[in-house]
Amino acid sequence: MNDWAANLEAWDKQYVWHPFTQMKAYRGEKPLIIERGEGSYLYDVEGNKYLDGYSSLWVNVHGHSHPKLNAALTEQAKKIAHSTLLGAANVPSILLAKKLVEITPEGLNKVFYSDSGSTSVEIALKMAYQYWKLKDPVRYAAKNKFISLDEAYHGDTIGSVSVGGMDTFHKIFKPLLFERLAVPAPYTYRMTEDNDEEMCRKTCLQALEQLLQERHAEIAGLIIEPLVQGAAGMITAPGGFLRGVRELCTKYNVLLIADEVAVGFGRTGTLFACEQENVTPDFLCVAKGLTAGYLPLAATLTCEEVFEAFLGEPEEVRTFFHGHTYTGNQLACAVALKNIELLEQDALIAFLPEKIAFLEQRLAAFRDLPYVGDVRQRGMMAGIELVTDKESKATFPAHEQVEHRVILHARRHGAIIRPLGPVIVLMPILSMSIDELSSLLDITYDAVRSVTEQAYIK
Ligand SMILES: *Cc1c(COP(=O)(O)O)cnc(C)c1O
């Protein structure tokens, strides 16, 4: 290792506190310090090359350091990097809003910008709540609560944590949170004996309908990750579940918030996941893939009906009092526009079915491994759930760190992936070639096989 790399390693451990990371363990390990990226690959400070099997945390779309995205960014930087959207406008944010309205489900026609998935969710929650108060403060006085799914993940700010359902991340903050109403997640593998999707869908929708029947007068909205609950470990919903949720929300006068932060921008095989079940939500949250992995930018889209409720004279105080300093940032909007343009020009979505089918075919082999309980895939996202025993579906004891060892094994062999609890996650960059996907799957397969076998012997 050269001096420069050694210094960076020491300074990283001395100064940087990493997110979602137990720093005690982190300090004991060799850190991965990325210096550059090109296409589907990341390069560390020592020149090692890795396939980016997690799309740099689910954001990358066209590959790293894409010449056209780079150019869009530098062209915009020559004009201006940022001016505020508070009471003023800028060119790229207007063009991007128009584009987003064109490509998202029919009926979503207003765009509110922010900077992260978490804030896009906060905004939807606050708008939904305020909407009812503005619409009829007496009639809807009780509409103060939100429904979310068990195992839900909607971000890390207090509002988005309030609608979260993952105890590991969220339990400690409970006294700080507003109350959520929980409904079961459609986790077919753990809910049914023989992966019975139909039964899972019915059970979950029935539980939701019961809650809505009893308490709809108190419920402002329901928030859901359409088709796949990502952070929970790639819990793929049975077909028709999202459609069913939409119908129940309409029936019981509850606003539907679709959190497409993870699944948006082609991840599930269509531009937006809602398209697959012909669903138009009342709010659509997008972030991760919006700038193709370049800059933090998010958007909350909503319909005319919600927007109009906020119109009024200044003294009526119907304004939506929310806005982040960097809202509508020009650099981020310019690169997002180019991202969408490339998605359209390069026909990336049109090539996805072939890649998705390839992934499916190669993932099938994992099912035969002795310590793989379930393999779930929707489009270009997949989860491989590890168990000690296929019958009991027990997970490996935490202290064995089996999942972490799988990831380290893969890293030594040239691929970067991440686990979520007992689930090994694959989130390849959408632009990856079939050859690159093939290597990623080879490396992942070897890592899972050899580490779980060792764990057993021990
Ligand atoms: C990542 C994620 C978020 C949070 O986005 P940040 O940009 O990390 O704040 C919210 N919802 C879902 C479904 C996500 O996957």
The ligand as a Gaussian input file, in Angstrom:
#p B3LYP/6-31G(d) Opt

LIG

0 1
 C      -33.418000       4.991000       0.365000
 C      -34.872000       5.107000       0.598000
 C      -35.425000       6.235000       1.226000
 C      -34.565000       7.318000       1.812000
 O      -33.854000       8.011000       0.857000
 P      -32.586000       8.912000       1.312000
 O      -32.192000       9.600000       0.062000
 O      -31.569000       7.971000       1.849000
 O      -33.092000       9.835000       2.359000
 C      -36.788000       6.316000       1.330000
 N      -37.579000       5.345000       0.853000
 C      -37.099000       4.244000       0.251000
 C      -38.040000       3.224000      -0.272000
 C      -35.725000       4.077000       0.117000
 O      -35.232000       2.969000      -0.441000

